[in-house]
Amino acid sequence: MREGEAVNTTALLVVDMLNDFFISKKGLPLAAGAEQLLQNCRKVVLSARSAGIPVVFVNDSFQRTEIPIDRHFKASGSPHAIEGTEEARVVKELSYDPDRDFVVGKKLYDGFYNTRLDSILREMEIKECVFAGVYTHCCVQHTVMGAFCRGYDTVVLRDCVSCADLKVQEYSLGYMKKYYLAQLVDADAWISGISSQATQSRG
């Protein structure tokens, strides 16, 4: 951060928006409304970058040699996000920018567990984590828990997260609101808010 530059205390955390999770396979059903999810996530990622909000991709990341031994794969029933494969890349719709965006690899559902995510956020003086991604009831929810337990304020963009079962989706959103004090906000409302803040800071 340059001297005199304002600190942006919000980060956008994009969970598991990988090619592998947009291919229907055993144990990993497609999220409901996948096309709309991609469009909404693209909107918020581009808006975050425009507003100077850091984008952190929090992704499953496994070695090929982990396939026969990893408990995560045994639970899901399907190997995925194998390092070096096209399936493990961030979906092209989100236009991952290696010069601006951060990538944090994870082995379990919670993106904070045994990763550098917390350190990266604290180095940027982040106070609020805003969430988008898949699957709402699994990796998104557990990473929201990880943020809450470490003292971050949490916001879930409810039309930028999804899972295969809409009833499970609604339960998960309600759970995060009740137990992790997550604000549930629509993408357009969030974008409007950060655009207004950016305009005020420039003024």
ROVEX-413815 format. One line per field, with one value per residue: residue number from 1; residue in one letter; x, y, z of N, C-alpha, C in turn. Coordinates in nm, 3 decimals, padded with zeros to 5 digits, always signed. Layout:
N
nr NUM_...
rest A_...
n_u X_...
n_v Y_...
n_w Z_...
ca_u X_...
ca_v Y_...
ca_w Z_...
c_u X_...
c_v Y_...
c_w Z_...
END
This chain:
203
nr 1_2_3_4_5_6_7_8_9_10_11_12_13_14_15_16_17_18_19_20_21_22_23_24_25_26_27_28_29_30_31_32_33_34_35_36_37_38_39_40_41_42_43_44_45_46_47_48_49_50_51_52_53_54_55_56_57_58_59_60_61_62_63_64_65_66_67_68_69_70_71_72_73_74_75_76_77_78_79_80_81_82_83_84_85_86_87_88_89_90_91_92_93_94_95_96_97_98_99_100_101_102_103_104_105_106_107_108_109_110_111_112_113_114_115_116_117_118_119_120_121_122_123_124_125_126_127_128_129_130_131_132_133_134_135_136_137_138_139_140_141_142_143_144_145_146_147_148_149_150_151_152_153_154_155_156_157_158_159_160_161_162_163_164_165_166_167_168_169_170_171_172_173_174_175_176_177_178_179_180_181_182_183_184_185_186_187_188_189_190_191_192_193_194_195_196_197_198_199_200_201_202_203
rest M_R_E_G_E_A_V_N_T_T_A_L_L_V_V_D_M_L_N_D_F_F_I_S_K_K_G_L_P_L_A_A_G_A_E_Q_L_L_Q_N_C_R_K_V_V_L_S_A_R_S_A_G_I_P_V_V_F_V_N_D_S_F_Q_R_T_E_I_P_I_D_R_H_F_K_A_S_G_S_P_H_A_I_E_G_T_E_E_A_R_V_V_K_E_L_S_Y_D_P_D_R_D_F_V_V_G_K_K_L_Y_D_G_F_Y_N_T_R_L_D_S_I_L_R_E_M_E_I_K_E_C_V_F_A_G_V_Y_T_H_C_C_V_Q_H_T_V_M_G_A_F_C_R_G_Y_D_T_V_V_L_R_D_C_V_S_C_A_D_L_K_V_Q_E_Y_S_L_G_Y_M_K_K_Y_Y_L_A_Q_L_V_D_A_D_A_W_I_S_G_I_S_S_Q_A_T_Q_S_R_G
n_u +00.084_+00.060_+00.203_-00.024_-00.238_-00.575_-00.700_-00.861_-01.100_-01.246_-01.280_-01.337_-01.428_-01.406_-01.535_-01.434_-01.500_-01.452_-01.369_-01.420_-01.642_-01.851_-01.911_-02.107_-02.083_-02.036_-02.127_-02.082_-02.302_-02.442_-02.466_-02.771_-02.920_-02.684_-02.578_-02.679_-02.561_-02.290_-02.294_-02.375_-02.167_-01.954_-02.023_-01.993_-01.726_-01.590_-01.684_-01.583_-01.306_-01.296_-01.364_-01.147_-01.138_-00.993_-00.977_-01.013_-00.952_-01.060_-00.977_-01.037_-00.763_-00.565_-00.314_-00.237_-00.153_-00.289_-00.536_-00.612_-00.604_-00.710_-00.934_-01.128_-01.200_-01.306_-01.533_-01.680_-01.698_-01.587_-01.295_-01.145_-01.048_-00.771_-00.437_-00.284_-00.454_-00.706_-00.956_-00.917_-00.886_-00.985_-01.309_-01.353_-01.524_-01.487_-01.254_-00.990_-00.722_-00.390_-00.215_-00.346_-00.533_-00.574_-00.490_-00.584_-00.512_-00.692_-00.751_-00.961_-01.305_-01.328_-01.190_-01.004_-00.871_-00.564_-00.440_-00.308_-00.490_-00.600_-00.371_-00.305_-00.532_-00.515_-00.272_-00.350_-00.514_-00.784_-01.123_-01.378_-01.533_-01.661_-01.874_-01.888_-01.974_-01.949_-02.000_-02.300_-02.385_-02.169_-01.852_-01.867_-02.024_-01.868_-01.633_-01.725_-01.784_-01.520_-01.421_-01.587_-01.518_-01.266_-01.298_-01.380_-01.615_-01.898_-02.038_-02.275_-02.333_-02.628_-02.735_-02.515_-02.420_-02.463_-02.616_-02.697_-02.952_-03.230_-03.374_-03.188_-03.008_-03.149_-03.174_-02.906_-02.828_-02.991_-02.885_-02.621_-02.676_-02.796_-02.610_-02.352_-02.376_-02.401_-02.452_-02.703_-02.707_-02.811_-02.648_-02.663_-02.735_-02.512_-02.310_-02.399_-02.363_-02.080_-01.999_-02.097_-01.945_-01.690_-01.714_-01.753_-01.509_-01.333_-01.424
n_v -00.120_+00.219_+00.517_+00.727_+00.628_+00.521_+00.269_-00.017_-00.197_-00.418_-00.740_-00.948_-01.275_-01.552_-01.857_-02.168_-02.146_-02.308_-02.478_-02.752_-02.771_-02.704_-02.901_-03.172_-03.443_-03.760_-03.739_-03.469_-03.271_-03.035_-02.691_-02.524_-02.314_-02.248_-02.098_-01.838_-01.792_-01.779_-01.546_-01.354_-01.371_-01.290_-01.021_-00.915_-00.963_-00.811_-00.559_-00.535_-00.527_-00.285_-00.108_-00.118_-00.321_-00.604_-00.922_-01.252_-01.572_-01.868_-02.185_-02.536_-02.758_-03.006_-03.266_-03.508_-03.750_-03.762_-03.863_-04.144_-04.147_-03.930_-03.800_-03.615_-03.663_-03.914_-03.854_-03.693_-03.855_-03.819_-03.740_-03.417_-03.087_-03.113_-03.029_-02.850_-02.928_-02.847_-02.845_-02.759_-02.491_-02.146_-02.048_-01.921_-01.707_-01.537_-01.408_-01.431_-01.253_-01.263_-01.067_-00.907_-01.042_-01.270_-01.609_-01.879_-02.196_-02.480_-02.769_-02.875_-02.810_-02.557_-02.256_-02.123_-02.305_-02.434_-02.281_-01.992_-01.791_-01.630_-01.489_-01.345_-01.179_-01.030_-00.900_-00.721_-00.566_-00.628_-00.623_-00.704_-00.974_-01.067_-01.290_-01.515_-01.792_-02.159_-02.468_-02.358_-02.471_-02.609_-02.566_-02.284_-02.214_-02.324_-02.177_-01.922_-01.962_-01.996_-01.739_-01.585_-01.694_-01.597_-01.334_-01.165_-00.953_-01.071_-01.108_-01.240_-01.284_-01.343_-01.413_-01.492_-01.728_-02.083_-02.411_-02.757_-02.822_-02.637_-02.605_-02.679_-02.478_-02.247_-02.311_-02.314_-02.047_-01.918_-02.032_-01.934_-01.664_-01.661_-01.789_-01.704_-01.439_-01.332_-01.094_-01.093_-01.021_-00.890_-00.910_-00.678_-00.476_-00.473_-00.401_-00.147_-00.019_-00.029_+00.114_+00.368_+00.429_+00.432_+00.652_+00.859_+00.851_+00.933_+01.184
n_w +00.000_-00.088_+00.055_+00.221_+00.089_+00.097_+00.314_+00.213_+00.365_+00.302_+00.153_-00.130_-00.128_-00.325_-00.365_-00.470_-00.746_-00.986_-01.294_-01.266_-01.098_-01.249_-01.415_-01.454_-01.240_-01.073_-00.736_-00.730_-00.797_-01.029_-00.944_-00.871_-01.115_-01.257_-01.476_-01.433_-01.188_-01.262_-01.417_-01.227_-01.041_-01.200_-01.240_-00.977_-00.923_-01.121_-01.049_-00.789_-00.840_-00.985_-00.785_-00.624_-00.440_-00.301_-00.463_-00.374_-00.460_-00.337_-00.336_-00.385_-00.404_-00.519_-00.528_-00.780_-00.674_-00.438_-00.484_-00.431_-00.152_-00.014_+00.228_+00.179_-00.087_-00.055_+00.087_-00.091_-00.311_-00.556_-00.726_-00.767_-00.882_-00.943_-00.934_-01.198_-01.400_-01.647_-01.537_-01.279_-01.289_-01.239_-01.341_-01.670_-01.704_-01.489_-01.529_-01.411_-01.274_-01.264_-01.185_-01.010_-00.850_-00.572_-00.494_-00.300_-00.203_-00.083_+00.125_+00.258_+00.357_+00.481_+00.398_+00.553_+00.710_+00.787_+00.586_+00.407_+00.411_+00.623_+00.706_+00.472_+00.447_+00.685_+00.648_+00.456_+00.604_+00.629_+00.730_+00.675_+00.517_+00.211_+00.047_-00.230_-00.447_-00.477_-00.301_-00.149_+00.102_+00.183_+00.118_+00.102_+00.331_+00.540_+00.513_+00.565_+00.834_+00.923_+00.882_+01.053_+01.304_+01.331_+01.372_+01.165_+00.997_+00.818_+00.495_+00.282_-00.052_-00.169_-00.417_-00.548_-00.467_-00.462_-00.459_-00.528_-00.431_-00.366_-00.128_+00.062_+00.012_+00.102_+00.372_+00.450_+00.404_+00.594_+00.824_+00.829_+00.860_+01.114_+01.293_+01.226_+01.198_+00.946_+00.695_+00.454_+00.126_-00.188_-00.509_-00.677_-00.498_-00.331_-00.512_-00.582_-00.337_-00.298_-00.517_-00.462_-00.235_-00.348_-00.516_-00.332_-00.195_-00.391_-00.424
ca_u +00.000_+00.140_+00.182_-00.135_-00.348_-00.677_-00.707_-00.991_-01.108_-01.334_-01.228_-01.433_-01.378_-01.477_-01.506_-01.447_-01.558_-01.360_-01.432_-01.463_-01.771_-01.954_-01.922_-02.183_-02.013_-02.081_-02.093_-02.069_-02.409_-02.435_-02.541_-02.893_-02.904_-02.539_-02.548_-02.704_-02.457_-02.168_-02.314_-02.377_-02.031_-01.873_-02.057_-01.937_-01.579_-01.548_-01.716_-01.487_-01.179_-01.312_-01.371_-01.024_-01.157_-00.918_-01.050_-00.936_-01.010_-01.031_-01.006_-00.986_-00.640_-00.511_-00.219_-00.290_-00.120_-00.382_-00.665_-00.654_-00.590_-00.767_-01.065_-01.219_-01.249_-01.390_-01.662_-01.754_-01.715_-01.534_-01.176_-01.168_-00.951_-00.635_-00.344_-00.229_-00.557_-00.796_-01.071_-00.882_-00.873_-01.100_-01.391_-01.308_-01.615_-01.444_-01.136_-00.885_-00.611_-00.278_-00.142_-00.424_-00.611_-00.505_-00.542_-00.550_-00.553_-00.737_-00.766_-01.087_-01.415_-01.301_-01.076_-00.908_-00.805_-00.431_-00.404_-00.256_-00.596_-00.609_-00.252_-00.318_-00.633_-00.465_-00.168_-00.421_-00.596_-00.924_-01.214_-01.504_-01.523_-01.782_-01.863_-01.956_-01.916_-02.019_-02.141_-02.342_-02.397_-02.046_-01.731_-01.899_-02.067_-01.756_-01.538_-01.790_-01.758_-01.379_-01.407_-01.655_-01.441_-01.143_-01.332_-01.418_-01.755_-01.924_-02.149_-02.295_-02.410_-02.715_-02.755_-02.383_-02.387_-02.565_-02.589_-02.791_-03.084_-03.269_-03.413_-03.060_-02.955_-03.217_-03.139_-02.768_-02.827_-03.048_-02.790_-02.509_-02.727_-02.822_-02.497_-02.228_-02.415_-02.377_-02.549_-02.741_-02.724_-02.812_-02.532_-02.682_-02.733_-02.373_-02.237_-02.441_-02.301_-01.936_-01.983_-02.119_-01.829_-01.578_-01.738_-01.732_-01.366_-01.268_-01.463
ca_v +00.000_+00.342_+00.614_+00.816_+00.559_+00.474_+00.125_-00.078_-00.302_-00.525_-00.830_-01.041_-01.413_-01.630_-01.993_-02.287_-02.121_-02.381_-02.553_-02.884_-02.766_-02.673_-03.022_-03.268_-03.569_-03.833_-03.680_-03.324_-03.224_-02.894_-02.595_-02.473_-02.183_-02.231_-01.990_-01.711_-01.780_-01.733_-01.406_-01.270_-01.368_-01.206_-00.883_-00.867_-00.965_-00.693_-00.440_-00.528_-00.478_-00.144_-00.030_-00.136_-00.426_-00.723_-01.045_-01.369_-01.698_-01.971_-02.300_-02.671_-02.779_-03.136_-03.336_-03.632_-03.861_-03.762_-03.920_-04.267_-04.142_-03.812_-03.821_-03.523_-03.734_-04.025_-03.797_-03.642_-03.963_-03.781_-03.654_-03.291_-02.979_-03.168_-02.926_-02.862_-02.964_-02.740_-02.849_-02.693_-02.347_-02.059_-02.038_-01.809_-01.594_-01.448_-01.336_-01.427_-01.164_-01.302_-00.949_-00.835_-01.131_-01.368_-01.746_-01.958_-02.336_-02.545_-02.914_-02.911_-02.720_-02.424_-02.196_-02.071_-02.414_-02.472_-02.206_-01.857_-01.694_-01.535_-01.404_-01.254_-01.078_-00.942_-00.816_-00.615_-00.497_-00.656_-00.641_-00.760_-01.071_-01.080_-01.424_-01.568_-01.921_-02.287_-02.492_-02.275_-02.546_-02.685_-02.486_-02.145_-02.204_-02.352_-02.066_-01.814_-01.994_-01.967_-01.593_-01.541_-01.738_-01.518_-01.195_-01.085_-00.936_-01.154_-01.075_-01.342_-01.237_-01.459_-01.457_-01.528_-01.859_-02.180_-02.554_-02.832_-02.832_-02.502_-02.609_-02.678_-02.343_-02.153_-02.345_-02.272_-01.901_-01.886_-02.078_-01.839_-01.539_-01.676_-01.832_-01.633_-01.299_-01.292_-01.012_-01.151_-00.905_-00.919_-00.858_-00.541_-00.385_-00.463_-00.325_-00.008_+00.033_-00.006_+00.220_+00.494_+00.452_+00.468_+00.788_+00.948_+00.855_+01.011_+01.324
ca_w +00.000_-00.098_+00.163_+00.200_+00.021_+00.190_+00.333_+00.185_+00.466_+00.253_+00.050_-00.190_-00.129_-00.426_-00.320_-00.556_-00.878_-01.073_-01.404_-01.220_-01.031_-01.348_-01.496_-01.374_-01.218_-00.955_-00.607_-00.742_-00.885_-01.067_-00.863_-00.935_-01.180_-01.275_-01.570_-01.365_-01.085_-01.328_-01.456_-01.106_-00.984_-01.288_-01.209_-00.850_-00.933_-01.199_-00.969_-00.679_-00.894_-01.020_-00.661_-00.547_-00.339_-00.341_-00.493_-00.330_-00.502_-00.235_-00.422_-00.365_-00.482_-00.479_-00.613_-00.837_-00.584_-00.326_-00.524_-00.361_-00.006_+00.050_+00.290_+00.111_-00.204_-00.008_+00.128_-00.207_-00.408_-00.686_-00.728_-00.837_-00.859_-00.944_-00.977_-01.332_-01.498_-01.687_-01.446_-01.154_-01.313_-01.216_-01.462_-01.754_-01.689_-01.382_-01.579_-01.308_-01.308_-01.177_-01.139_-00.909_-00.763_-00.488_-00.497_-00.182_-00.217_+00.040_+00.118_+00.322_+00.324_+00.535_+00.331_+00.650_+00.783_+00.739_+00.466_+00.433_+00.389_+00.734_+00.701_+00.359_+00.479_+00.791_+00.588_+00.384_+00.704_+00.597_+00.843_+00.627_+00.409_+00.131_-00.010_-00.347_-00.484_-00.460_-00.279_-00.036_+00.227_+00.210_+00.130_+00.134_+00.470_+00.631_+00.507_+00.640_+00.973_+00.949_+00.891_+01.175_+01.421_+01.338_+01.402_+01.048_+00.962_+00.701_+00.406_+00.178_-00.167_-00.177_-00.555_-00.600_-00.411_-00.498_-00.449_-00.614_-00.369_-00.325_+00.013_+00.136_-00.008_+00.192_+00.510_+00.472_+00.416_+00.724_+00.927_+00.834_+00.915_+01.257_+01.376_+01.192_+01.186_+00.808_+00.623_+00.326_+00.038_-00.331_-00.579_-00.726_-00.383_-00.286_-00.613_-00.566_-00.216_-00.314_-00.617_-00.391_-00.149_-00.433_-00.565_-00.218_-00.161_-00.495_-00.405
c_u +00.088_+00.105_+00.069_-00.255_-00.446_-00.677_-00.848_-01.003_-01.201_-01.259_-01.341_-01.368_-01.466_-01.438_-01.536_-01.518_-01.462_-01.436_-01.490_-01.603_-01.884_-01.961_-01.994_-02.105_-02.062_-02.033_-02.083_-02.176_-02.394_-02.517_-02.663_-02.866_-02.759_-02.505_-02.569_-02.600_-02.328_-02.180_-02.308_-02.238_-01.938_-01.897_-01.987_-01.785_-01.529_-01.573_-01.619_-01.353_-01.186_-01.312_-01.245_-01.035_-01.081_-01.008_-00.960_-01.012_-00.964_-01.074_-00.957_-00.864_-00.571_-00.407_-00.282_-00.265_-00.211_-00.512_-00.701_-00.656_-00.669_-00.908_-01.170_-01.281_-01.339_-01.528_-01.745_-01.782_-01.658_-01.409_-01.204_-01.055_-00.808_-00.541_-00.291_-00.330_-00.643_-00.914_-01.043_-00.866_-01.001_-01.176_-01.356_-01.396_-01.568_-01.313_-01.030_-00.765_-00.493_-00.198_-00.216_-00.490_-00.520_-00.570_-00.492_-00.602_-00.591_-00.755_-00.899_-01.190_-01.389_-01.175_-00.972_-00.823_-00.674_-00.395_-00.350_-00.364_-00.601_-00.490_-00.261_-00.417_-00.583_-00.354_-00.230_-00.513_-00.745_-01.003_-01.342_-01.479_-01.659_-01.768_-01.949_-01.899_-02.009_-01.939_-02.181_-02.332_-02.269_-01.929_-01.759_-01.933_-01.951_-01.653_-01.594_-01.769_-01.614_-01.354_-01.466_-01.572_-01.311_-01.171_-01.365_-01.570_-01.779_-02.049_-02.157_-02.383_-02.502_-02.748_-02.623_-02.331_-02.498_-02.518_-02.700_-02.934_-03.124_-03.316_-03.289_-02.997_-03.018_-03.184_-02.999_-02.758_-02.881_-02.955_-02.676_-02.554_-02.743_-02.696_-02.366_-02.253_-02.389_-02.489_-02.577_-02.781_-02.728_-02.693_-02.548_-02.678_-02.590_-02.292_-02.272_-02.373_-02.153_-01.909_-02.000_-02.000_-01.709_-01.590_-01.710_-01.584_-01.288_-01.301_-01.389
c_v +00.124_+00.437_+00.709_+00.752_+00.505_+00.322_+00.076_-00.199_-00.416_-00.609_-00.918_-01.178_-01.497_-01.776_-02.095_-02.263_-02.177_-02.454_-02.685_-02.883_-02.720_-02.781_-03.124_-03.399_-03.633_-03.765_-03.529_-03.271_-03.075_-02.807_-02.548_-02.336_-02.149_-02.114_-01.853_-01.686_-01.725_-01.585_-01.314_-01.259_-01.283_-01.058_-00.834_-00.867_-00.842_-00.565_-00.424_-00.475_-00.329_-00.055_-00.044_-00.238_-00.551_-00.844_-01.163_-01.493_-01.806_-02.104_-02.432_-02.688_-02.906_-03.187_-03.466_-03.751_-03.867_-03.834_-04.046_-04.256_-04.031_-03.837_-03.731_-03.592_-03.851_-03.974_-03.754_-03.752_-03.932_-03.696_-03.528_-03.195_-03.031_-03.066_-02.955_-02.900_-02.843_-02.731_-02.774_-02.542_-02.273_-02.043_-01.910_-01.686_-01.493_-01.377_-01.320_-01.347_-01.194_-01.183_-00.873_-00.926_-01.223_-01.504_-01.818_-02.099_-02.394_-02.693_-02.960_-02.802_-02.576_-02.367_-02.136_-02.182_-02.454_-02.407_-02.070_-01.750_-01.588_-01.438_-01.302_-01.142_-00.980_-00.850_-00.701_-00.535_-00.510_-00.678_-00.714_-00.853_-01.087_-01.207_-01.445_-01.706_-02.040_-02.371_-02.421_-02.348_-02.616_-02.587_-02.339_-02.132_-02.227_-02.239_-01.942_-01.837_-01.960_-01.818_-01.540_-01.574_-01.660_-01.369_-01.107_-01.067_-01.014_-01.107_-01.186_-01.283_-01.351_-01.503_-01.485_-01.655_-01.956_-02.321_-02.625_-02.829_-02.696_-02.496_-02.605_-02.540_-02.246_-02.182_-02.294_-02.121_-01.856_-01.921_-01.977_-01.705_-01.548_-01.698_-01.761_-01.485_-01.245_-01.202_-01.081_-01.037_-00.953_-00.851_-00.712_-00.440_-00.364_-00.378_-00.176_+00.057_+00.062_+00.100_+00.357_+00.530_+00.497_+00.612_+00.890_+00.963_+00.937_+01.159_+01.386
c_w +00.000_+00.016_+00.128_+00.133_+00.124_+00.197_+00.303_+00.276_+00.428_+00.150_+00.000_-00.197_-00.222_-00.406_-00.429_-00.689_-00.984_-01.182_-01.357_-01.159_-01.122_-01.455_-01.410_-01.363_-01.089_-00.827_-00.610_-00.839_-00.914_-00.972_-00.941_-00.995_-01.208_-01.367_-01.507_-01.256_-01.146_-01.365_-01.335_-01.045_-01.070_-01.257_-01.083_-00.853_-01.008_-01.121_-00.853_-00.728_-00.924_-00.897_-00.575_-00.435_-00.383_-00.361_-00.457_-00.372_-00.404_-00.296_-00.366_-00.455_-00.432_-00.578_-00.664_-00.744_-00.462_-00.358_-00.445_-00.209_+00.061_+00.103_+00.226_-00.011_-00.164_+00.032_+00.008_-00.309_-00.544_-00.672_-00.810_-00.804_-00.849_-01.007_-01.117_-01.440_-01.531_-01.591_-01.316_-01.170_-01.277_-01.348_-01.540_-01.738_-01.584_-01.413_-01.471_-01.357_-01.215_-01.125_-01.030_-00.807_-00.683_-00.508_-00.373_-00.204_-00.082_+00.016_+00.177_+00.294_+00.365_+00.470_+00.424_+00.714_+00.716_+00.605_+00.506_+00.422_+00.498_+00.731_+00.590_+00.390_+00.584_+00.738_+00.510_+00.475_+00.675_+00.727_+00.803_+00.508_+00.342_+00.049_-00.133_-00.372_-00.468_-00.359_-00.150_+00.097_+00.268_+00.225_+00.157_+00.282_+00.567_+00.629_+00.573_+00.790_+01.011_+00.965_+01.021_+01.299_+01.439_+01.350_+01.284_+01.044_+00.833_+00.626_+00.303_+00.069_-00.210_-00.319_-00.626_-00.535_-00.450_-00.465_-00.526_-00.563_-00.314_-00.180_+00.102_+00.128_+00.092_+00.338_+00.543_+00.488_+00.551_+00.838_+00.942_+00.892_+01.066_+01.338_+01.346_+01.167_+01.045_+00.757_+00.489_+00.234_-00.106_-00.398_-00.620_-00.613_-00.334_-00.383_-00.603_-00.446_-00.235_-00.419_-00.553_-00.303_-00.231_-00.483_-00.454_-00.187_-00.264_-00.479_-00.287
END
